Amino acid sequence: MSAQSVRHRGGGKGRLQVLSRRALPLLIALQVGLLSAAGAPGGGAVPTPAGVSVARLSRQVQPSVVDTITFADPAGTQILGTGIIVSSSGLVLTDYHVIRDDVFVGVRVGGTGEVHLATVVLTDPDDDLALLQIQDAPTLKPAELARTSSAAVGDPVLAIGNAMGLGQVPRAVAGRLVALHRSISYGVGSGTVDLDGVIEAEAPIFAGDSGGALVDATGHVIGLIAAGSDDGPCAPAAVCPLYLAYAIPIHTALTQIGYTTF
């Protein structure tokens, strides 16, 4: 899957490219064949802020984060990403680019290994959003949601998702908020998504984290991870994280997709 640039759209100066040679516009991931060579994600972690327990917050939020598994064509090209449970009935919010036009969509709940069929309920390609319905799922725990207005630049956050598409319990990494009202552009297929009001966080994320949760220090989800960027060096054969995560504010995302029961 070819890389495309994530760009800032700033104050009267047009688009400012914030990536050089590396970009995962949409942290989607990884075709399964790449995983054998990739290994587990690691390195480059942002120091955990004082008083924030990654382990505690992970236990709190992980039951509300699912792995998404889709097949993009009848030949079986598998794409792996993440989603956030937003209702006990099994509605899952994710990025449109994670599931676009795929012929099969499934989710893995809680890293159990059991995959449940999901149907696509709503899509909003312009805002890169999709809402799924899990079929025949066990009892589900919806994520606790927070308004972005409760966050401030410098606050500690966690990014939780299906990093590298490894299909295990969603991985959590510590970070901090960098900005709350970014405007960015990135490619989805042959088109471009332009988003305003995006949250920017410094957190090491990987392909597969698309659709994951950006979480505050109380364990409440403040954003849906949509893209990432990094200008740092990375060896050609290495698996390197993206140190800037861009997330759509969670309430903005749900309102735009047409789900307002929250």
N, C-alpha and C positions, 0 to 999 in steps of 0.2 A: 504494500500500500504506500503510495507516494506521499511525501511530506508536503504540507502546505503551510504558509506563514500565518501567524496570528499577528494582527496589527492593532495598535492603538489608533483611535480616531480622536484627535485632540483639537482643541480650541482654535478653529479658524486656520489651521496649518495643514489641513488635509490628513492623510493617513501616514502615520509614523511607524515604520517597521521595527518591531522590537526583537525580532529573531534574526540570526545570521543563517547558518547553514542547517541548524537543527530545529525542527518544529513538529509537534503532533498537534494539529489544529484541534483535533478532536481526539481525545485520548482513547481511542477505541481500540482498539486493538489488534491485536495480535492474532494473526492466523495461527492455528495450532502448531503448524510445522515449525514456527519460529521458536517455540517454547523450549524445545530440547536443547538448543544452543544458547538460550538466553540465561538460564539459571535463575535463582531467586533474586529479587530486588534487594539492594542494600547500599549502604554508604551515603554520605552527603546529608545526613539527618540534621534538621534544625534543632538546636538545643531545646530541651523541654523546659518551658517557663516554670519558675518556682511555684509550688502549690498546685500544679496541674498533674494529675495522674493519668497517663496515657492508658494504662491497664484498666483503671476504673471506668473511664469514659468509653473505652472500647467495649467492655462488657455491657455497658448501658445501651450503646447505640447499635452494635453489631446485629442484634436480632431484627432490626428494622432496615437493614441493608442487604440486598440480594445480588447475586451474580446473574447477569443476563447472558443468555447463550442463544445465538441465532445462526441460521444457515442462510447464506446470501444467495444460493443457487442450488438447483437440484443435484449438482455434482458434490455438494457437501462442504463448501468453503465455510469454515466456522469462524465467527467473530464473537469475541468475548468482551463484556463490559459490566456495568453496574446499574442498580436502580434503588430507589428509596420507597419503602412501603409507606403509603399515606393514609390508608384506611384498614380497619380490621377485616373488611370484606375482601381484601387482596388487591386493591388498586396500587399500582407501582408507577412512580414518576421516573422518567429517564430522559436521555437526550435522543432527539429524532435520529441523529446520525448513527446511533448505536443499533437501531432496528430498521432503518429505512428500506422498504420494499423487500424485506427478507421473507422467505417462504416458510420459515419455522421460527417461532419465538418461544423460548423457555426460560425459566428462572430456577436458580438453586437457592433455597432458603437456608440460612444459618450454617453454610458450609457442610451440610449433611451428606452431600453427594447425590441426593435425590432431586431430580429435575421435574418441575411441574410445567405443563403446557400453559402458555399465556396468550391471550388474544389482545390485539391492538384496539383500544377503545377510541382514543383521540390522537390526532397528530397535528402539529403546528410547525411545518418545515421552516417557515420564515423566522421563528424564534428558537428553532432547534429543540423542540420539546415533543415528548410522546407520553401517553398514559396507557398503561397495560392493565389487564385483569388476569390475575392468577387463577387457574382452574383447579378445583379439587385440592386446595392447599390446606395444610393444618392450621391450627389457631395462629394468627399472625399478630405481631405487635407493631402498630403504626409508629412512625417516628414522632418525637416531640418537636414541634416547630417553634421557631423564634422569629420575631420581626427583626429585620436588618437594622432598624432604628435603635435597637438595644445594643448594637455593636459599635466599637470605636477603633480607629487605627491604632495598632500596637497591641490589641487584644490577642491573647493566645487562642489558637484554633487547632482542630484536628481535621485532617483529610482522611476519609475512610472509603475504601473501594476495593475492587477486584484487581489489584495491581498486578500487571503482567499476565492477567488472565489465568492465574495458576489454579483457580477453582477451590481455594481453601477458604477458611473463615476470613471475611473481609479484613484487609490490613489497615491499621491506623498509624498515621505519622503526625508528629507535632509540627506546628508552624505558628505564624502570626499574621494578623491582618496588615496589609500594606495600603490599601485604598478601598473605598466603598462605592465609588461612582465612576468606574472606568467605562470607556466606550471602546469596543474591540470589533474587529472583522476577521473572519476566517472562512476557509473554503469547506463546503460540504458537497462532495461530488463535483459537478460542473458549475455549481452556484456559489454564492457568498452569503454568509450570515452576518448581519450587522446588529450588534447588541449594545444597548446603553444601560447605565446603572449597574454594571457588573462589579462583583466583589473581586478584589485581587488579594491573594494571600501568598506569603513565602512559605512553601511546603514542598518537600520532595515527592512528586507524584510520577506515575508511570503509565504507559499504555495499558488500557484496561480499567483505569479509574474514571473514565467518562460515565456520567450518570451517578457518580458517588456523592457522598455527603460531606459538606464543609460544616463543622460542628463547633459550637462555642464551648467555653469552659464549664458550662452547666450540663452539657450533653444534649443541647437543643440544636437542631439542624437550622443553619442560617442560609445555606446555599446548595445548589445543584452544580457539581463540577462539570464544566462544559469544554474547557480547553486549557492549554498550558504552554509555557514557553521558557526558554533558557538560552543564554548566549555563552555558557561555559564550555570549556573544551571537553571532548568526548572521543575516545579512541574509536576507529571505524567499526571494530567488531564488538565493542563493549555495549552493555546495557546501562545507560545513564539516566538518572532521573531528570525531570523538568522541575526547576526550582520555583517557578511561579505558576500558581493555579488560579484559574479564572472561573468563578461560579456565579450562576444566576440566582439572585435572591429567591428563597424558596417560596415565599408568598406571591411574589411577582410571577414566578414560573407557574404556580397553580392557577392563578387568576388568568394568565394568558392562555393556558391550555383549556380553560373553561371549567375547572373544578374549584368550586368556591365554598365547599362544606368544610370549613376549618376555623 
